[in-house]
Amino acid sequence: MEDVDLQALTTKLDLLIQRVEQLKAQNRQLLTSEKAWREERAHLIEKNEMARHKVESMISRLKALEQD
């Protein structure tokens, strides 16, 4: 293999390694973002359940008042 070919291959390998590192960093960032979104989703589901229970409780109390 000539020096020029070897140099071209080395350059391409360096670029490939650099791209792999960029993709690894991007993947870590996406995983962190996904974790945050999942936590927020769980929190919102919990808040929604609490609100639903409160509304159901108010409806029950109003029905009880109607019957009196």
PDB file of N, CA, C and O in Angstrom:
ATOM      1  N   MET A   1       0.856  -1.174   0.000  1.00  0.00           N
ATOM      2  CA  MET A   1       0.000   0.000   0.000  1.00  0.00           C
ATOM      3  C   MET A   1       0.898   1.231   0.000  1.00  0.00           C
ATOM      4  O   MET A   1       1.876   1.310   0.743  1.00  0.00           O
ATOM      5  N   GLU A   2       0.548   2.168  -0.836  1.00  0.00           N
ATOM      6  CA  GLU A   2       1.351   3.382  -0.924  1.00  0.00           C
ATOM      7  C   GLU A   2       1.064   4.297   0.255  1.00  0.00           C
ATOM      8  O   GLU A   2       0.038   4.180   0.925  1.00  0.00           O
ATOM      9  N   ASP A   3       1.999   5.211   0.490  1.00  0.00           N
ATOM     10  CA  ASP A   3       1.844   6.179   1.578  1.00  0.00           C
ATOM     11  C   ASP A   3       0.566   7.008   1.417  1.00  0.00           C
ATOM     12  O   ASP A   3      -0.117   7.303   2.397  1.00  0.00           O
ATOM     13  N   VAL A   4       0.252   7.375   0.184  1.00  0.00           N
ATOM     14  CA  VAL A   4      -0.932   8.199  -0.078  1.00  0.00           C
ATOM     15  C   VAL A   4      -2.194   7.419   0.290  1.00  0.00           C
ATOM     16  O   VAL A   4      -3.104   7.961   0.918  1.00  0.00           O
ATOM     17  N   ASP A   5      -2.243   6.140  -0.105  1.00  0.00           N
ATOM     18  CA  ASP A   5      -3.397   5.309   0.223  1.00  0.00           C
ATOM     19  C   ASP A   5      -3.524   5.117   1.734  1.00  0.00           C
ATOM     20  O   ASP A   5      -4.617   5.181   2.297  1.00  0.00           O
ATOM     21  N   LEU A   6      -2.391   4.882   2.366  1.00  0.00           N
ATOM     22  CA  LEU A   6      -2.387   4.684   3.814  1.00  0.00           C
ATOM     23  C   LEU A   6      -2.840   5.951   4.530  1.00  0.00           C
ATOM     24  O   LEU A   6      -3.601   5.891   5.496  1.00  0.00           O
ATOM     25  N   GLN A   7      -2.369   7.089   4.053  1.00  0.00           N
ATOM     26  CA  GLN A   7      -2.764   8.371   4.652  1.00  0.00           C
ATOM     27  C   GLN A   7      -4.261   8.609   4.460  1.00  0.00           C
ATOM     28  O   GLN A   7      -4.930   9.078   5.381  1.00  0.00           O
ATOM     29  N   ALA A   8      -4.792   8.294   3.285  1.00  0.00           N
ATOM     30  CA  ALA A   8      -6.217   8.475   3.011  1.00  0.00           C
ATOM     31  C   ALA A   8      -7.042   7.558   3.918  1.00  0.00           C
ATOM     32  O   ALA A   8      -8.066   7.974   4.460  1.00  0.00           O
ATOM     33  N   LEU A   9      -6.600   6.334   4.075  1.00  0.00           N
ATOM     34  CA  LEU A   9      -7.296   5.387   4.946  1.00  0.00           C
ATOM     35  C   LEU A   9      -7.263   5.852   6.393  1.00  0.00           C
ATOM     36  O   LEU A   9      -8.266   5.764   7.101  1.00  0.00           O
ATOM     37  N   THR A  10      -6.123   6.342   6.828  1.00  0.00           N
ATOM     38  CA  THR A  10      -5.983   6.855   8.192  1.00  0.00           C
ATOM     39  C   THR A  10      -6.921   8.043   8.419  1.00  0.00           C
ATOM     40  O   THR A  10      -7.556   8.150   9.468  1.00  0.00           O
ATOM     41  N   THR A  11      -7.001   8.913   7.449  1.00  0.00           N
ATOM     42  CA  THR A  11      -7.891  10.079   7.547  1.00  0.00           C
ATOM     43  C   THR A  11      -9.345   9.634   7.644  1.00  0.00           C
ATOM     44  O   THR A  11     -10.108  10.144   8.464  1.00  0.00           O
ATOM     45  N   LYS A  12      -9.717   8.678   6.800  1.00  0.00           N
ATOM     46  CA  LYS A  12     -11.091   8.179   6.829  1.00  0.00           C
ATOM     47  C   LYS A  12     -11.401   7.497   8.159  1.00  0.00           C
ATOM     48  O   LYS A  12     -12.496   7.662   8.697  1.00  0.00           O
ATOM     49  N   LEU A  13     -10.467   6.748   8.684  1.00  0.00           N
ATOM     50  CA  LEU A  13     -10.660   6.097   9.980  1.00  0.00           C
ATOM     51  C   LEU A  13     -10.801   7.129  11.097  1.00  0.00           C
ATOM     52  O   LEU A  13     -11.644   6.980  11.982  1.00  0.00           O
ATOM     53  N   ASP A  14      -9.985   8.162  11.055  1.00  0.00           N
ATOM     54  CA  ASP A  14     -10.083   9.224  12.063  1.00  0.00           C
ATOM     55  C   ASP A  14     -11.453   9.900  12.015  1.00  0.00           C
ATOM     56  O   ASP A  14     -12.052  10.181  13.053  1.00  0.00           O
ATOM     57  N   LEU A  15     -11.940  10.158  10.807  1.00  0.00           N
ATOM     58  CA  LEU A  15     -13.256  10.777  10.658  1.00  0.00           C
ATOM     59  C   LEU A  15     -14.352   9.837  11.157  1.00  0.00           C
ATOM     60  O   LEU A  15     -15.313  10.276  11.790  1.00  0.00           O
ATOM     61  N   LEU A  16     -14.205   8.554  10.870  1.00  0.00           N
ATOM     62  CA  LEU A  16     -15.177   7.571  11.332  1.00  0.00           C
ATOM     63  C   LEU A  16     -15.190   7.483  12.852  1.00  0.00           C
ATOM     64  O   LEU A  16     -16.257   7.428  13.464  1.00  0.00           O
ATOM     65  N   ILE A  17     -14.019   7.469  13.457  1.00  0.00           N
ATOM     66  CA  ILE A  17     -13.924   7.437  14.922  1.00  0.00           C
ATOM     67  C   ILE A  17     -14.558   8.689  15.525  1.00  0.00           C
ATOM     68  O   ILE A  17     -15.277   8.616  16.522  1.00  0.00           O
ATOM     69  N   GLN A  18     -14.283   9.828  14.910  1.00  0.00           N
ATOM     70  CA  GLN A  18     -14.865  11.087  15.385  1.00  0.00           C
ATOM     71  C   GLN A  18     -16.394  11.040  15.292  1.00  0.00           C
ATOM     72  O   GLN A  18     -17.089  11.486  16.205  1.00  0.00           O
ATOM     73  N   ARG A  19     -16.910  10.502  14.193  1.00  0.00           N
ATOM     74  CA  ARG A  19     -18.363  10.409  14.018  1.00  0.00           C
ATOM     75  C   ARG A  19     -18.979   9.459  15.047  1.00  0.00           C
ATOM     76  O   ARG A  19     -20.052   9.734  15.583  1.00  0.00           O
ATOM     77  N   VAL A  20     -18.307   8.354  15.318  1.00  0.00           N
ATOM     78  CA  VAL A  20     -18.798   7.409  16.322  1.00  0.00           C
ATOM     79  C   VAL A  20     -18.872   8.085  17.686  1.00  0.00           C
ATOM     80  O   VAL A  20     -19.847   7.896  18.414  1.00  0.00           O
ATOM     81  N   GLU A  21     -17.873   8.855  18.037  1.00  0.00           N
ATOM     82  CA  GLU A  21     -17.872   9.565  19.319  1.00  0.00           C
ATOM     83  C   GLU A  21     -19.007  10.586  19.377  1.00  0.00           C
ATOM     84  O   GLU A  21     -19.651  10.747  20.413  1.00  0.00           O
ATOM     85  N   GLN A  22     -19.248  11.274  18.259  1.00  0.00           N
ATOM     86  CA  GLN A  22     -20.363  12.230  18.216  1.00  0.00           C
ATOM     87  C   GLN A  22     -21.693  11.514  18.419  1.00  0.00           C
ATOM     88  O   GLN A  22     -22.557  11.989  19.155  1.00  0.00           O
ATOM     89  N   LEU A  23     -21.849  10.372  17.763  1.00  0.00           N
ATOM     90  CA  LEU A  23     -23.091   9.617  17.892  1.00  0.00           C
ATOM     91  C   LEU A  23     -23.274   9.071  19.306  1.00  0.00           C
ATOM     92  O   LEU A  23     -24.394   9.026  19.816  1.00  0.00           O
ATOM     93  N   LYS A  24     -22.177   8.656  19.938  1.00  0.00           N
ATOM     94  CA  LYS A  24     -22.262   8.186  21.327  1.00  0.00           C
ATOM     95  C   LYS A  24     -22.728   9.320  22.243  1.00  0.00           C
ATOM     96  O   LYS A  24     -23.581   9.119  23.107  1.00  0.00           O
ATOM     97  N   ALA A  25     -22.162  10.507  22.047  1.00  0.00           N
ATOM     98  CA  ALA A  25     -22.546  11.663  22.863  1.00  0.00           C
ATOM     99  C   ALA A  25     -24.008  12.022  22.620  1.00  0.00           C
ATOM    100  O   ALA A  25     -24.747  12.319  23.559  1.00  0.00           O
ATOM    101  N   GLN A  26     -24.417  11.992  21.367  1.00  0.00           N
ATOM    102  CA  GLN A  26     -25.811  12.294  21.035  1.00  0.00           C
ATOM    103  C   GLN A  26     -26.737  11.257  21.657  1.00  0.00           C
ATOM    104  O   GLN A  26     -27.801  11.607  22.168  1.00  0.00           O
ATOM    105  N   ASN A  27     -26.355  10.009  21.620  1.00  0.00           N
ATOM    106  CA  ASN A  27     -27.164   8.944  22.205  1.00  0.00           C
ATOM    107  C   ASN A  27     -27.307   9.134  23.714  1.00  0.00           C
ATOM    108  O   ASN A  27     -28.398   8.962  24.259  1.00  0.00           O
ATOM    109  N   ARG A  28     -26.211   9.487  24.394  1.00  0.00           N
ATOM    110  CA  ARG A  28     -26.279   9.746  25.837  1.00  0.00           C
ATOM    111  C   ARG A  28     -27.239  10.895  26.124  1.00  0.00           C
ATOM    112  O   ARG A  28     -28.032  10.837  27.064  1.00  0.00           O
ATOM    113  N   GLN A  29     -27.156  11.935  25.306  1.00  0.00           N
ATOM    114  CA  GLN A  29     -28.032  13.094  25.483  1.00  0.00           C
ATOM    115  C   GLN A  29     -29.493  12.699  25.267  1.00  0.00           C
ATOM    116  O   GLN A  29     -30.365  13.120  26.027  1.00  0.00           O
ATOM    117  N   LEU A  30     -29.763  11.909  24.255  1.00  0.00           N
ATOM    118  CA  LEU A  30     -31.131  11.470  23.992  1.00  0.00           C
ATOM    119  C   LEU A  30     -31.658  10.583  25.109  1.00  0.00           C
ATOM    120  O   LEU A  30     -32.825  10.692  25.485  1.00  0.00           O
ATOM    121  N   LEU A  31     -30.820   9.712  25.639  1.00  0.00           N
ATOM    122  CA  LEU A  31     -31.240   8.856  26.740  1.00  0.00           C
ATOM    123  C   LEU A  31     -31.566   9.677  27.991  1.00  0.00           C
ATOM    124  O   LEU A  31     -32.534   9.394  28.697  1.00  0.00           O
ATOM    125  N   THR A  32     -30.748  10.690  28.250  1.00  0.00           N
ATOM    126  CA  THR A  32     -30.998  11.572  29.389  1.00  0.00           C
ATOM    127  C   THR A  32     -32.315  12.325  29.194  1.00  0.00           C
ATOM    128  O   THR A  32     -33.112  12.462  30.122  1.00  0.00           O
ATOM    129  N   SER A  33     -32.525  12.804  27.979  1.00  0.00           N
ATOM    130  CA  SER A  33     -33.766  13.515  27.664  1.00  0.00           C
ATOM    131  C   SER A  33     -34.970  12.589  27.804  1.00  0.00           C
ATOM    132  O   SER A  33     -36.003  12.983  28.346  1.00  0.00           O
ATOM    133  N   GLU A  34     -34.834  11.367  27.319  1.00  0.00           N
ATOM    134  CA  GLU A  34     -35.929  10.400  27.436  1.00  0.00           C
ATOM    135  C   GLU A  34     -36.264  10.131  28.903  1.00  0.00           C
ATOM    136  O   GLU A  34     -37.436  10.052  29.272  1.00  0.00           O
ATOM    137  N   LYS A  35     -35.243   9.992  29.726  1.00  0.00           N
ATOM    138  CA  LYS A  35     -35.471   9.746  31.153  1.00  0.00           C
ATOM    139  C   LYS A  35     -36.239  10.907  31.776  1.00  0.00           C
ATOM    140  O   LYS A  35     -37.167  10.697  32.557  1.00  0.00           O
ATOM    141  N   ALA A  36     -35.849  12.129  31.427  1.00  0.00           N
ATOM    142  CA  ALA A  36     -36.527  13.311  31.966  1.00  0.00           C
ATOM    143  C   ALA A  36     -37.984  13.352  31.513  1.00  0.00           C
ATOM    144  O   ALA A  36     -38.872  13.671  32.303  1.00  0.00           O
ATOM    145  N   TRP A  37     -38.233  13.030  30.241  1.00  0.00           N
ATOM    146  CA  TRP A  37     -39.608  13.039  29.735  1.00  0.00           C
ATOM    147  C   TRP A  37     -40.441  11.957  30.407  1.00  0.00           C
ATOM    148  O   TRP A  37     -41.617  12.169  30.704  1.00  0.00           O
ATOM    149  N   ARG A  38     -39.834  10.796  30.648  1.00  0.00           N
ATOM    150  CA  ARG A  38     -40.575   9.722  31.308  1.00  0.00           C
ATOM    151  C   ARG A  38     -40.932  10.106  32.747  1.00  0.00           C
ATOM    152  O   ARG A  38     -42.033   9.820  33.219  1.00  0.00           O
ATOM    153  N   GLU A  39     -39.991  10.756  33.438  1.00  0.00           N
ATOM    154  CA  GLU A  39     -40.260  11.202  34.807  1.00  0.00           C
ATOM    155  C   GLU A  39     -41.362  12.258  34.825  1.00  0.00           C
ATOM    156  O   GLU A  39     -42.248  12.227  35.678  1.00  0.00           O
ATOM    157  N   GLU A  40     -41.299  13.183  33.884  1.00  0.00           N
ATOM    158  CA  GLU A  40     -42.325  14.224  33.808  1.00  0.00           C
ATOM    159  C   GLU A  40     -43.688  13.597  33.492  1.00  0.00           C
ATOM    160  O   GLU A  40     -44.704  13.985  34.068  1.00  0.00           O
ATOM    161  N   ARG A  41     -43.699  12.639  32.585  1.00  0.00           N
ATOM    162  CA  ARG A  41     -44.949  11.953  32.227  1.00  0.00           C
ATOM    163  C   ARG A  41     -45.549  11.259  33.451  1.00  0.00           C
ATOM    164  O   ARG A  41     -46.751  11.354  33.699  1.00  0.00           O
ATOM    165  N   ALA A  42     -44.708  10.564  34.209  1.00  0.00           N
ATOM    166  CA  ALA A  42     -45.192   9.873  35.409  1.00  0.00           C
ATOM    167  C   ALA A  42     -45.769  10.878  36.401  1.00  0.00           C
ATOM    168  O   ALA A  42     -46.806  10.625  37.016  1.00  0.00           O
ATOM    169  N   HIS A  43     -45.096  12.018  36.556  1.00  0.00           N
ATOM    170  CA  HIS A  43     -45.571  13.060  37.467  1.00  0.00           C
ATOM    171  C   HIS A  43     -46.923  13.608  37.006  1.00  0.00           C
ATOM    172  O   HIS A  43     -47.826  13.816  37.816  1.00  0.00           O
ATOM    173  N   LEU A  44     -47.051  13.837  35.704  1.00  0.00           N
ATOM    174  CA  LEU A  44     -48.312  14.366  35.180  1.00  0.00           C
ATOM    175  C   LEU A  44     -49.446  13.350  35.313  1.00  0.00           C
ATOM    176  O   LEU A  44     -50.586  13.721  35.593  1.00  0.00           O
ATOM    177  N   ILE A  45     -49.139  12.089  35.116  1.00  0.00           N
ATOM    178  CA  ILE A  45     -50.155  11.046  35.300  1.00  0.00           C
ATOM    179  C   ILE A  45     -50.623  11.031  36.754  1.00  0.00           C
ATOM    180  O   ILE A  45     -51.816  10.911  37.034  1.00  0.00           O
ATOM    181  N   GLU A  46     -49.673  11.154  37.665  1.00  0.00           N
ATOM    182  CA  GLU A  46     -50.013  11.181  39.096  1.00  0.00           C
ATOM    183  C   GLU A  46     -50.894  12.389  39.423  1.00  0.00           C
ATOM    184  O   GLU A  46     -51.891  12.265  40.134  1.00  0.00           O
ATOM    185  N   LYS A  47     -50.518  13.554  38.901  1.00  0.00           N
ATOM    186  CA  LYS A  47     -51.323  14.757  39.140  1.00  0.00           C
ATOM    187  C   LYS A  47     -52.723  14.598  38.550  1.00  0.00           C
ATOM    188  O   LYS A  47     -53.709  15.013  39.160  1.00  0.00           O
ATOM    189  N   ASN A  48     -52.805  14.006  37.382  1.00  0.00           N
ATOM    190  CA  ASN A  48     -54.098  13.784  36.732  1.00  0.00           C
ATOM    191  C   ASN A  48     -54.968  12.856  37.569  1.00  0.00           C
ATOM    192  O   ASN A  48     -56.167  13.095  37.713  1.00  0.00           O
ATOM    193  N   GLU A  49     -54.389  11.822  38.112  1.00  0.00           N
ATOM    194  CA  GLU A  49     -55.142  10.897  38.972  1.00  0.00           C
ATOM    195  C   GLU A  49     -55.647  11.602  40.228  1.00  0.00           C
ATOM    196  O   GLU A  49     -56.787  11.397  40.645  1.00  0.00           O
ATOM    197  N   MET A  50     -54.801  12.427  40.823  1.00  0.00           N
ATOM    198  CA  MET A  50     -55.218  13.166  42.015  1.00  0.00           C
ATOM    199  C   MET A  50     -56.389  14.092  41.689  1.00  0.00           C
ATOM    200  O   MET A  50     -57.357  14.171  42.446  1.00  0.00           O
ATOM    201  N   ALA A  51     -56.294  14.787  40.560  1.00  0.00           N
ATOM    202  CA  ALA A  51     -57.375  15.697  40.159  1.00  0.00           C
ATOM    203  C   ALA A  51     -58.657  14.918  39.893  1.00  0.00           C
ATOM    204  O   ALA A  51     -59.743  15.362  40.264  1.00  0.00           O
ATOM    205  N   ARG A  52     -58.535  13.756  39.250  1.00  0.00           N
ATOM    206  CA  ARG A  52     -59.707  12.933  38.962  1.00  0.00           C
ATOM    207  C   ARG A  52     -60.390  12.490  40.252  1.00  0.00           C
ATOM    208  O   ARG A  52     -61.616  12.522  40.358  1.00  0.00           O
ATOM    209  N   HIS A  53     -59.584  12.076  41.234  1.00  0.00           N
ATOM    210  CA  HIS A  53     -60.160  11.661  42.519  1.00  0.00           C
ATOM    211  C   HIS A  53     -60.865  12.828  43.219  1.00  0.00           C
ATOM    212  O   HIS A  53     -61.935  12.655  43.802  1.00  0.00           O
ATOM    213  N   LYS A  54     -60.259  14.006  43.156  1.00  0.00           N
ATOM    214  CA  LYS A  54     -60.895  15.173  43.775  1.00  0.00           C
ATOM    215  C   LYS A  54     -62.234  15.491  43.111  1.00  0.00           C
ATOM    216  O   LYS A  54     -63.222  15.781  43.786  1.00  0.00           O
ATOM    217  N   VAL A  55     -62.250  15.431  41.784  1.00  0.00           N
ATOM    218  CA  VAL A  55     -63.495  15.724  41.061  1.00  0.00           C
ATOM    219  C   VAL A  55     -64.549  14.682  41.392  1.00  0.00           C
ATOM    220  O   VAL A  55     -65.708  15.020  41.632  1.00  0.00           O
ATOM    221  N   GLU A  56     -64.151  13.413  41.408  1.00  0.00           N
ATOM    222  CA  GLU A  56     -65.101  12.353  41.766  1.00  0.00           C
ATOM    223  C   GLU A  56     -65.644  12.558  43.176  1.00  0.00           C
ATOM    224  O   GLU A  56     -66.827  12.331  43.430  1.00  0.00           O
ATOM    225  N   SER A  57     -64.784  12.984  44.086  1.00  0.00           N
ATOM    226  CA  SER A  57     -65.201  13.238  45.457  1.00  0.00           C
ATOM    227  C   SER A  57     -66.209  14.393  45.511  1.00  0.00           C
ATOM    228  O   SER A  57     -67.216  14.313  46.214  1.00  0.00           O
ATOM    229  N   MET A  58     -65.931  15.461  44.767  1.00  0.00           N
ATOM    230  CA  MET A  58     -66.855  16.598  44.741  1.00  0.00           C
ATOM    231  C   MET A  58     -68.196  16.195  44.152  1.00  0.00           C
ATOM    232  O   MET A  58     -69.244  16.612  44.644  1.00  0.00           O
ATOM    233  N   ILE A  59     -68.167  15.385  43.103  1.00  0.00           N
ATOM    234  CA  ILE A  59     -69.420  14.919  42.491  1.00  0.00           C
ATOM    235  C   ILE A  59     -70.215  14.089  43.492  1.00  0.00           C
ATOM    236  O   ILE A  59     -71.433  14.238  43.590  1.00  0.00           O
ATOM    237  N   SER A  60     -69.547  13.232  44.223  1.00  0.00           N
ATOM    238  CA  SER A  60     -70.225  12.409  45.228  1.00  0.00           C
ATOM    239  C   SER A  60     -70.863  13.289  46.303  1.00  0.00           C
ATOM    240  O   SER A  60     -71.999  13.050  46.715  1.00  0.00           O
ATOM    241  N   ARG A  61     -70.126  14.309  46.755  1.00  0.00           N
ATOM    242  CA  ARG A  61     -70.679  15.199  47.780  1.00  0.00           C
ATOM    243  C   ARG A  61     -71.879  15.982  47.250  1.00  0.00           C
ATOM    244  O   ARG A  61     -72.860  16.186  47.964  1.00  0.00           O
ATOM    245  N   LEU A  62     -71.792  16.417  45.997  1.00  0.00           N
ATOM    246  CA  LEU A  62     -72.924  17.149  45.410  1.00  0.00           C
ATOM    247  C   LEU A  62     -74.145  16.245  45.279  1.00  0.00           C
ATOM    248  O   LEU A  62     -75.270  16.674  45.536  1.00  0.00           O
ATOM    249  N   LYS A  63     -73.924  15.006  44.882  1.00  0.00           N
ATOM    250  CA  LYS A  63     -75.052  14.061  44.784  1.00  0.00           C
ATOM    251  C   LYS A  63     -75.666  13.815  46.155  1.00  0.00           C
ATOM    252  O   LYS A  63     -76.885  13.717  46.288  1.00  0.00           O
ATOM    253  N   ALA A  64     -74.819  13.717  47.172  1.00  0.00           N
ATOM    254  CA  ALA A  64     -75.334  13.515  48.540  1.00  0.00           C
ATOM    255  C   ALA A  64     -76.151  14.718  48.985  1.00  0.00           C
ATOM    256  O   ALA A  64     -77.184  14.558  49.635  1.00  0.00           O
ATOM    257  N   LEU A  65     -75.702  15.922  48.643  1.00  0.00           N
ATOM    258  CA  LEU A  65     -76.454  17.127  48.989  1.00  0.00           C
ATOM    259  C   LEU A  65     -77.793  17.176  48.248  1.00  0.00           C
ATOM    260  O   LEU A  65     -78.799  17.627  48.797  1.00  0.00           O
ATOM    261  N   GLU A  66     -77.794  16.713  47.015  1.00  0.00           N
ATOM    262  CA  GLU A  66     -79.044  16.685  46.241  1.00  0.00           C
ATOM    263  C   GLU A  66     -80.080  15.785  46.896  1.00  0.00           C
ATOM    264  O   GLU A  66     -81.271  16.096  46.913  1.00  0.00           O
ATOM    265  N   GLN A  67     -79.609  14.665  47.434  1.00  0.00           N
ATOM    266  CA  GLN A  67     -80.521  13.684  48.015  1.00  0.00           C
ATOM    267  C   GLN A  67     -81.092  14.152  49.357  1.00  0.00           C
ATOM    268  O   GLN A  67     -82.125  13.645  49.794  1.00  0.00           O
ATOM    269  N   ASP A  68     -80.452  15.088  50.000  1.00  0.00           N
ATOM    270  CA  ASP A  68     -80.934  15.576  51.303  1.00  0.00           C
ATOM    271  C   ASP A  68     -82.049  16.522  51.150  1.00  0.00           C
ATOM    272  O   ASP A  68     -82.571  17.026  52.145  1.00  0.00           O
TER     273      ASP A  68
END
